[in-house]
Amino acid sequence: MTLLAATAVNQLLFWGLLLGGLTLTVGGSWQSILRYCSWRRAGQHPGTETVRADQTIRLGLDGTVRFPGGTDNQPISCAVVGATRTVIKLSLDGWEPNFPTSALGTGRVVDLSLQTPQGLLQFTTTIQTSNHERGHSPTIYAALPFWLSRVQRRGAYRQNLSMPVTIERNDSDSKQQLGFCRSGLVDNLSASGCCVALEGTGSPEQATATLELLEPGTIILVKLPIPAISRELTACVVKSERASVRGGTGVRIRCNFFDMKPYEQELLVSAVFAAQRQSLQAGKA
């Protein structure tokens, strides 16, 4: 009887270890397949590089969320407030009360863009769950791919030019309370961003206040005088500094565009090439 019991225990241990080994093997293979698929999707975007999410996602990153396939497909400013290896938590700071709450439903596909010092992260994901309490910005939990696409800063040719521009913060509170809206001149322009010299603010103190409103990572709206682009372009401030501009002490900012449609990028490229041709023709005259 003792021998039979020992044999039974050994068989149970054998089959338990075999089942555990198969589970680990299948689980590891499945994770490898998921990571490979994520890598393939991340590498499908031209002009980008593939990076690991766990090495690039950081708390406090600013960006925008889009909800494609519906009437609410407009960029909403957001910030990363939490992240694990597989899930990212976002605070939708730009959420308006009139936005449909159906956009936050489980399984909803969203396009996410996050600004980092090394470039712009872009990926499509799905909402796993959300939390929206009255009086607070909603938060969403979305699946985080293992691999992401990153658009390199200054990945496009920049042309020096002089073009009027208007910028404002993409923040309803700042527009209502501070009335922040500035005009200026574009120093150089590319399909990925621009450098803007804002008009003089009148005093060093006002310039300092403007710098605080346009610190790196701030999301802004840029209106360029290009007739074919009727909407304001969403951009992220990369650098802001005090400068001597028209009207006295002012501010110069560098920003990267994101959430742009392909045809809008083509229009910007055409504008850059047109400015380049004009510059070459003026040099030959």
N, C-alpha and C positions, 0 to 999 in steps of 0.2 A: 504493500500500500504506500509505503514511503517512497519507493522507487517510482511508482506511477505518479505520485504527486510531484516529485522532483522533475519528472519528464514533462508533465503538463506545464509546470512553471517555466521550464526552459523553452518549451514551444511558444508559450505566450510572450516571453521576452524576445525570442527570435522574430516572431511575426510583428511584435510591436516595434522593434528596431528597424525591421525591413520597411514597415509602413511609414515610420518617421523619416527614414532616409529617402523614400520615394516622394514623400510630401515636400521635404526640403529641396529635392532635385527639381520637382515640377514647379514649386514656388520660385526657385531661383531662375529657372528657364523662363517662366512667365514674366518675371521682372526684367530679365534681359531683353525679351521681346518688346515689352512696353518701352524700355529705354531706347531700343533701336528704332521703333516707330516714332518716338518723340524726336530723336536725332534726325530722322529722315524729314519729318515735317519742318523742323527748325531750319534745315539746310535748303529748303525749297525757295526761300526768298532771295532774289538777286541783290547783290551789293551788301550782304550781311555776313556776319560770322556766327558760328554756333558756340554757345557758352553754357556751362552748367548753372542751373538755377540756384543750387545751394551755395555757389561761390559768388553770385552776383546780387541776389535778392537781399536787401537790408531794410531794417525798420526805418521808417521816415521817408522812404522814396516817394516822390510825387509823380502823378501821371494822370491818365484819363481812362475812362471806361466807356465803351460804345455798346449799344444793344442792337445789333444788325437784324434786318428782316422785319422791322416794324416802323411805325410813325415816330417812335421815340429814339430814333437813331441819331443822337446828338452827343457830342463828347461831354462827359460829366467828370469834373475833377475829383481825384481820389488820392489817398495816401495809404501806404503799407503800414499796418498796425500790428501785424503778427504773421509768422510764417513757420512752417515745418518743412520737412522734405517733400511732402505731397500736397499740402494745403497752404493757400495764401489768404490772409484776412485783410480786407480793405475797408476803409472808412470813406464813404461817398460824401465828401465835404461839399460838393457842388450840387447836391440833390435839392430839387425844388419841390414845394408842397403839391404843385399841380401835376407832377410826374406820376404816371400810372404805377401802382404798386405791383401790378402783374409782371412788370419787368424784372422783379426780384425773385420770381418763382424758381423752385428747384428744377434743375435741368436746363435753365435758360442759357443759351450760348452768348458769350460776351467777348468783345475784342479789347484787349488790355495793352496799354502802352505805359511804360515806366521810364523815367529819366534818371540816368546814372552819370557819374563823372566821366565814365568811359564811353558812353553812347546810349542809344535808345533801345530798350528792351521791348519787343513786340511778340505777342502770342495770343492765340484764341483758346478759351477755356470754357468751362461750364460751372454754373453756380450750384454748390452742394446744399447750402442753407443760407438764410439771411435773418437779420434781426433789425427791426425798425420800430423804435420807441418814439412816442410823440415828444417833440421838442429836441430830438437828437438826430444827428446824421445817421442814416442807415449803414449797417455793416453787412458785408457779404463774405462768405467763405467759398472759395473757388478752388478747383483742382489745379495743382501746380505741376507742369511738365518737368521732366528731368533735364531736358535740353531746351534752350531758348535761342531766339534770333536777336542779335544785337547789331544795330546800325551804327557804324563808326562815326564819331564826330569828325566834321570837316571831310566827309566822304565824297563831296562834290566840289567842282571847281567854283571858286568865288571870284566875282568881278567887282572891282571898285567902281562906284557910281554915286550919284546924288539923286535920291528919290524921296519925295515927301511920304511920311508915314504917320499913322496914329496908332497908339497902343493903349490898352487899358488892362487892368487885372481881371482875370477870369474868376471873380469873386463878388457875388452879389452884395455882400455886406460892405466890402470896400467901396463899391460904386455908390451905395446909398449913403454911407456915413462920411466917406472921405472925398467922394466925387473924383476919384483918381482917373484921369484921362489926359494923356500927354501927346503933343505933336512933336515931330522931329524929322531927321533926315537919315536915310539908310546910307551908311558908308560903303558897305559891300553886301552882296547878295548871292546866294546859291540856292540850289534845290533843297538843301538841308537846313539852312538857317540864314541869319543876317546879323549885321552889326548896326545899331541905331544910336545916333547922337541926339538926345532929347534937347528940346529948347531950354535955354537958361531958366533956372528957377528963381533967380534974383538974389539969393544969399547962400552962404555956405551951410547955414542951418537948414534951409529948405532942401538943399541938395542932399544933406544927410538924411532928412526925413524921407526923401524919395528913394534913396539907397535902401533904407529899411523896408520900404514897400516892394522893392524889386531885388531882393536878395536872391542869390543862386537857388534854384529849385522852384521859384515862383512861376505859376502858370499865367500866361498873358494872352491877350488877343491882339493880333497884328492886322491892320487894314492897309494893304498895299494898293497903289493907284494902277492896278492892272485890270482893265475892263472885263476881261474874260473870267477873272476870279472875283465873284461878287461878294462872297462871304468873308468874314474875318478868319484868319488862320490862327490855329492854336499853337502856341510855342512855349518853351520852357527856358527861363533865364539861366544861362550857364555862368556868366560873369557880369558883374556890375561895378562901375568905378566912377569916381568924380573926374570931370574933365572940363576944360575951357571950351565952351561952344557958343553959338550965336545967342546973344542975350545975357552973357555973363557966365557964372558958374553953373554947370549943368551936370548931366549924368550920361555916360555911355554904357550901353548894355550889349551883350552878345547872347543870342538865343538860338535854339534849335527848334525847327518845325516838327510837329508830329501829328498823327491822325489826318494825314493828307491823302487825298484821292490820287490815283496814278495820273489822271489828266491834269490835275493841278500842279503836280511835280513837273510834267512836261511843259506846262505854260511858264513855270518859273525858269526852267532851263532855256526856253525860247527867249525870255526876257533877258537872261544873263548873256546869251549869245548875241542878242541884238545890241546890248550895251557894249559888248566887246567889239563888235563890228564898227560901231560909231566911234569908239575910242581909237581903233586902228585907222579909220578914215581921217579922223581929226589929226592924228600923228603924221599922216602922209601929206596933208594939206599944207 
